Amino acid sequence: MERLLIGGKVKRNLKCLKNLMQQE
């Protein structure tokens, strides 16, 4: 369970990073 939660957080963070990079 914890691994899935951590994996979801990582994926979400990667999405945010990609969006920020596209904006700049």
N, C-alpha and C positions, 0 to 999 in steps of 0.2 A: 504493500500500500504506500509506504513512504517513498519508495523509488518512483512510483507512478506520479505522486504529487511533485517530487523534485523534477522529474522529466517534464511535466506540464509547465512548471515555472520556467525551466530553461527554454522550452519552445516559445513560451510567451515572451520571454526576454529577447530571444533572437528576433522575433517578429517586430518588437518595439525598436530594436537596434536597426533593422533593415528600413523601417519607416523613417527613422531619424536620418539615416544616411541618404535616403532618397530625397528628403526635404531639402537638405543642404546642397 
